Amino acid sequence: MKALKLFSLSLVVALAHALPATTVAQEYPSARVRMVVPYPPGSSPDALARIVADGLSAQINQTVIVDNKSGASGMIGAREVSNSTPNGADLLIYTPAWPAAKIFMKEPPVPIPDGLAPVRLIGEGRFALTVPGELPVNTFEEFVEYAKQHPGELNFANTGFGDAYLYYHELSRAAGIELESIQFKGSSEYLPALISNHVQAALAPEYTVLPFVKEGRLKVLAVSGDVRSPAYPDTPSFAELGYPQIRTLWIGVLASPKTSPELLDRISEDIAAVIRTPDADAKIRQIFFDPTNIDRHGFAERIAAEIRDWQKLAASVGIKPQ
């Protein structure tokens, strides 16, 4: 009987210590939640972050702000969140540019993949191969022929060493063309250069170029992925053209690597609840992203698989980490 009482007392004490810790681990900080976007305002990650931030603020009844920290191919903002307190106060909206950096850097500022904790993959969109309206080409085949006729004369806009940069190299190798790569911080910076024909091509998030395509100032020659875009139904996908390796663009949420699994699950579930609402779903689709239903485990698997594929791609085009 005495032994039973001691066991019961021990169990009560153990639960008393365990429950508060679990409760705290699952709660957001009391002040505010910050979504760091390592790209300029107006970019597709920025637009998607603001949709999620508005919905999340209502979901958790707390202030959620968007903080743009662009530069160094997104690594400035990534490093800030990687080193932040693991309490859910600082989240990161990122693209495949982060895991793709492993292909280019021997020692990335933020270790890949252990420097950030996947929370949720929230949207998947397309790259659009975009050229100036005044460039005398109207199809992908015409663009390839034009590039071959003007070697060394055409420039390609990129936003740093990321997935679009890898795809540019793969596309150039496979199509037998070569363009000079010019680096910009984001699409909001390179679009004026593209419109004015200072750069002649870009793999741009499709929603960022649509207004200028409608005005005739830009033209889209192909979109990434397996199927055509609803925005450009007459434009072939890269898969149709024989380039299935030019894939879609995803955007996801990550957190400090030391964030507890319980809190990661809580944040993931709250974001899922946001993007399932009709309002957020419609807004995400308006910027030509498809809301996804991929939790932190599936997101981590996606990152690992793409790193493996990109390493093979980099080897095929001769890219080595520096």
C-alpha positions as CSV (number, residue, x, y, z in Angstrom):
1,M,0.0,0.0,0.0
2,K,2.8,2.4,0.9
3,A,4.6,1.5,-2.3
4,L,1.4,2.3,-4.2
5,K,1.1,5.7,-2.6
6,L,4.7,6.5,-3.3
7,F,4.2,5.5,-7.0
8,S,1.1,7.6,-7.2
9,L,2.9,10.6,-5.7
10,S,5.8,10.2,-8.1
11,L,3.4,10.1,-11.0
12,V,1.6,13.3,-9.9
13,V,5.0,15.0,-9.5
14,A,6.2,13.8,-12.9
15,L,3.0,15.0,-14.6
16,A,3.2,18.4,-12.8
17,H,6.6,18.9,-14.2
18,A,5.8,17.6,-17.7
19,L,2.5,19.4,-18.4
20,P,3.7,23.0,-18.0
21,A,6.7,22.3,-20.3
22,T,4.5,20.8,-23.0
23,T,2.0,23.6,-22.7
24,V,4.7,26.3,-23.0
25,A,6.3,24.5,-25.9
26,Q,3.0,24.6,-27.9
27,E,2.3,28.3,-27.3
28,Y,3.4,31.3,-29.3
29,P,5.2,34.1,-27.6
30,S,3.0,36.8,-26.1
31,A,4.3,39.8,-28.0
32,R,4.1,39.2,-31.8
33,V,5.0,36.8,-34.5
34,R,7.3,38.0,-37.3
35,M,7.5,36.5,-40.8
36,V,10.8,37.2,-42.3
37,V,10.8,37.4,-46.1
38,P,14.4,37.3,-47.5
39,Y,13.2,39.0,-50.7
40,P,12.1,42.5,-51.6
41,P,8.5,43.7,-51.3
42,G,6.4,42.8,-54.4
43,S,8.1,39.5,-54.9
44,S,6.0,36.3,-54.9
45,P,7.3,35.1,-51.5
46,D,6.4,38.6,-50.1
47,A,2.8,38.4,-51.5
48,L,2.3,34.9,-50.2
49,A,3.7,35.9,-46.8
50,R,1.2,38.7,-46.4
51,I,-1.7,36.5,-47.2
52,V,-0.6,33.9,-44.6
53,A,0.3,36.6,-42.1
54,D,-3.1,38.2,-42.2
55,G,-4.9,34.9,-41.8
56,L,-2.5,33.7,-39.1
57,S,-3.0,36.9,-37.1
58,A,-6.8,36.2,-36.9
59,Q,-6.2,32.4,-36.3
60,I,-4.0,32.9,-33.3
61,N,-5.4,36.3,-32.2
62,Q,-1.9,37.9,-32.2
63,T,-0.1,40.4,-34.3
64,V,1.8,38.9,-37.2
65,I,4.1,41.2,-39.1
66,V,6.0,40.7,-42.4
67,D,9.6,41.9,-42.3
68,N,11.6,42.0,-45.6
69,K,15.3,41.2,-45.2
70,S,16.6,40.8,-48.7
71,G,20.1,40.2,-49.8
72,A,22.8,37.5,-50.3
73,S,20.4,35.2,-52.2
74,G,18.1,35.2,-49.2
75,M,20.8,34.2,-46.7
76,I,20.6,37.4,-44.6
77,G,17.0,36.7,-43.6
78,A,17.6,33.0,-43.3
79,R,20.5,33.4,-41.0
80,E,18.5,35.8,-38.8
81,V,15.8,33.2,-38.3
82,S,18.2,30.3,-38.0
83,N,19.9,32.1,-35.0
84,S,16.6,33.3,-33.5
85,T,15.1,32.2,-30.2
86,P,13.2,28.9,-31.0
87,N,9.9,30.0,-29.6
88,G,7.9,30.6,-32.8
89,A,8.3,34.4,-32.7
90,D,10.4,34.4,-35.9
91,L,9.4,32.4,-39.0
92,L,10.9,32.4,-42.4
93,I,9.2,32.4,-45.8
94,Y,11.6,30.8,-48.3
95,T,11.9,29.2,-51.7
96,P,14.1,26.4,-53.0
97,A,16.9,29.0,-53.2
98,W,17.9,28.0,-49.7
99,P,18.5,24.2,-50.2
100,A,19.8,24.9,-53.7
101,A,22.6,27.0,-52.2
102,K,24.1,23.7,-51.0
103,I,25.1,23.1,-54.6
104,F,27.0,26.4,-54.9
105,M,28.6,26.9,-51.5
106,K,30.9,24.6,-49.5
107,E,29.9,26.4,-46.3
108,P,26.6,28.2,-46.6
109,P,25.9,30.9,-44.0
110,V,22.9,28.8,-42.9
111,P,23.7,25.0,-42.8
112,I,21.6,23.0,-45.2
113,P,19.3,21.3,-44.3
114,D,20.0,21.4,-40.5
115,G,20.1,25.2,-40.1
116,L,16.3,25.6,-40.4
117,A,13.4,23.5,-39.3
118,P,10.7,22.9,-42.0
119,V,7.2,24.0,-40.8
120,R,5.0,23.7,-43.8
121,L,5.1,23.9,-47.6
122,I,2.3,26.4,-48.4
123,G,2.2,27.0,-52.1
124,E,3.5,25.8,-55.5
125,G,3.7,27.9,-58.6
126,R,5.6,28.2,-61.9
127,F,8.5,29.9,-63.4
128,A,7.8,31.7,-66.7
129,L,10.5,32.1,-69.2
130,T,10.0,35.8,-70.0
131,V,11.5,38.0,-72.6
132,P,11.1,41.7,-73.6
133,G,8.1,42.6,-75.8
134,E,10.4,44.1,-78.3
135,L,12.6,41.0,-78.7
136,P,11.9,39.6,-82.2
137,V,10.8,36.1,-80.9
138,N,7.4,34.7,-80.1
139,T,8.1,31.0,-79.3
140,F,10.7,29.1,-77.3
141,E,12.2,27.6,-80.5
142,E,12.6,31.1,-82.0
143,F,14.3,32.3,-78.8
144,V,16.8,29.4,-78.9
145,E,17.5,30.2,-82.6
146,Y,17.9,33.9,-81.8
147,A,20.3,33.2,-79.0
148,K,22.4,31.0,-81.2
149,Q,22.5,33.8,-83.8
150,H,23.6,36.4,-81.2
151,P,26.2,34.6,-79.1
152,G,27.5,36.6,-76.1
153,E,24.9,39.4,-76.7
154,L,22.0,38.3,-74.5
155,N,21.7,38.7,-70.8
156,F,19.7,36.5,-68.3
157,A,18.4,38.0,-65.0
158,N,18.8,35.9,-61.9
159,T,18.3,36.5,-58.2
160,G,21.3,34.6,-56.9
161,F,22.5,31.1,-56.6
162,G,19.2,29.2,-56.3
163,D,17.0,26.8,-58.2
164,A,16.2,29.3,-61.1
165,Y,20.0,29.7,-61.6
166,L,20.4,25.9,-61.7
167,Y,17.5,25.6,-64.2
168,Y,19.1,28.4,-66.4
169,H,22.3,26.4,-66.6
170,E,20.5,23.2,-67.4
171,L,18.3,24.8,-70.0
172,S,21.3,26.5,-71.6
173,R,23.2,23.2,-71.7
174,A,20.2,21.2,-73.1
175,A,19.2,23.9,-75.7
176,G,22.8,24.6,-76.7
177,I,22.7,28.3,-75.9
178,E,24.6,30.6,-73.6
179,L,23.5,33.9,-72.0
180,E,25.4,36.2,-69.6
181,S,23.9,36.0,-66.1
182,I,23.2,39.3,-64.4
183,Q,22.3,39.2,-60.7
184,F,19.4,41.2,-59.1
185,K,18.0,41.1,-55.5
186,G,14.5,40.1,-56.7
187,S,11.9,40.3,-59.5
188,S,10.9,43.8,-58.5
189,E,14.4,44.9,-59.5
190,Y,15.0,42.9,-62.7
191,L,11.5,43.5,-64.2
192,P,12.4,47.1,-65.3
193,A,15.6,45.9,-66.8
194,L,13.7,43.1,-68.6
195,I,11.0,45.5,-69.9
196,S,13.6,47.9,-71.2
197,N,15.5,45.1,-72.9
198,H,18.7,45.6,-70.8
199,V,18.3,41.9,-70.0
200,Q,16.7,39.6,-72.5
201,A,15.4,36.7,-70.5
202,A,14.3,35.7,-66.9
203,L,12.8,32.7,-65.2
204,A,10.3,34.7,-63.3
205,P,7.4,33.8,-61.0
206,E,4.5,33.9,-63.4
207,Y,2.2,36.3,-61.5
208,T,4.9,39.0,-61.4
209,V,5.0,39.3,-65.2
210,L,1.4,38.9,-66.1
211,P,0.4,42.6,-66.0
212,F,3.3,43.5,-68.3
213,V,2.4,40.6,-70.6
214,K,-1.1,41.9,-71.0
215,E,0.3,45.3,-71.9
216,G,2.6,43.7,-74.5
217,R,5.8,44.9,-72.8
218,L,6.8,41.3,-72.0
219,K,6.3,37.9,-73.6
220,V,6.1,34.4,-71.9
221,L,7.6,31.6,-74.0
222,A,7.3,28.6,-71.6
223,V,6.3,27.8,-68.0
224,S,7.9,25.3,-65.7
225,G,6.4,22.0,-64.7
226,D,4.3,19.4,-66.4
227,V,1.2,21.3,-67.3
228,R,0.3,24.6,-68.9
229,S,-0.6,27.6,-66.7
230,P,-4.2,28.8,-66.6
231,A,-2.8,32.3,-67.0
232,Y,-1.0,31.4,-70.3
233,P,-3.1,28.6,-71.8
234,D,-1.5,28.9,-75.2
235,T,2.0,28.7,-73.8
236,P,3.6,25.3,-73.6
237,S,5.1,23.9,-70.4
238,F,8.8,23.0,-70.4
239,A,7.8,19.3,-70.1
240,E,5.9,19.6,-73.4
241,L,9.0,21.2,-74.9
242,G,11.2,18.3,-73.7
243,Y,12.6,19.8,-70.6
244,P,10.9,18.1,-67.6
245,Q,13.8,19.0,-65.4
246,I,12.7,22.6,-65.3
247,R,10.4,22.3,-62.3
248,T,7.8,24.3,-60.4
249,L,8.5,26.9,-57.7
250,W,7.5,26.3,-54.2
251,I,7.3,28.5,-51.1
252,G,7.3,27.3,-47.6
253,V,7.6,28.3,-43.9
254,L,10.7,27.4,-41.8
255,A,11.7,28.2,-38.2
256,S,14.7,28.1,-35.9
257,P,16.3,24.6,-35.9
258,K,15.9,24.2,-32.1
259,T,12.1,24.8,-32.1
260,S,10.3,22.0,-30.3
261,P,8.4,19.4,-32.4
262,E,5.2,20.3,-30.5
263,L,5.5,24.0,-31.5
264,L,6.4,23.2,-35.1
265,D,3.3,21.0,-35.3
266,R,1.1,23.8,-33.8
267,I,2.4,26.4,-36.2
268,S,2.0,24.0,-39.2
269,E,-1.6,23.2,-38.2
270,D,-2.4,26.9,-37.8
271,I,-1.0,27.7,-41.2
272,A,-2.9,24.8,-42.7
273,A,-6.1,26.2,-41.2
274,V,-5.4,29.6,-42.8
275,I,-4.7,28.3,-46.3
276,R,-7.8,26.1,-46.2
277,T,-10.1,29.1,-45.8
278,P,-11.9,30.1,-49.0
279,D,-10.5,33.7,-48.7
280,A,-6.8,32.7,-48.4
281,D,-7.2,29.9,-51.0
282,A,-8.6,32.5,-53.5
283,K,-5.9,35.0,-52.8
284,I,-3.2,32.4,-53.2
285,R,-4.6,31.3,-56.5
286,Q,-4.8,34.9,-57.6
287,I,-1.0,35.1,-57.6
288,F,-0.9,31.8,-59.5
289,F,0.2,29.6,-56.7
290,D,-1.7,26.4,-55.7
291,P,-2.2,25.9,-52.0
292,T,-0.5,22.7,-50.8
293,N,-1.3,20.2,-48.0
294,I,2.3,19.2,-47.1
295,D,3.2,19.2,-43.4
296,R,6.7,19.6,-41.9
297,H,7.6,16.0,-42.4
298,G,6.6,16.0,-46.1
299,F,8.3,19.3,-46.5
300,A,11.6,18.0,-45.1
301,E,11.4,15.0,-47.5
302,R,10.8,17.3,-50.4
303,I,13.9,19.4,-49.5
304,A,16.1,16.3,-49.2
305,A,14.9,14.9,-52.5
306,E,15.5,18.1,-54.4
307,I,19.0,18.5,-53.0
308,R,19.8,15.0,-54.4
309,D,18.3,15.9,-57.8
310,W,20.1,19.2,-57.9
311,Q,23.4,17.6,-57.1
312,K,23.0,15.4,-60.1
313,L,22.0,18.4,-62.3
314,A,25.0,20.4,-61.1
315,A,27.3,17.6,-61.9
316,S,25.9,17.4,-65.4
317,V,26.5,21.1,-66.1
318,G,29.9,21.2,-64.2
319,I,28.8,23.4,-61.3
320,K,31.0,22.8,-58.2
321,P,30.5,24.3,-54.7
322,Q,32.9,27.2,-54.0
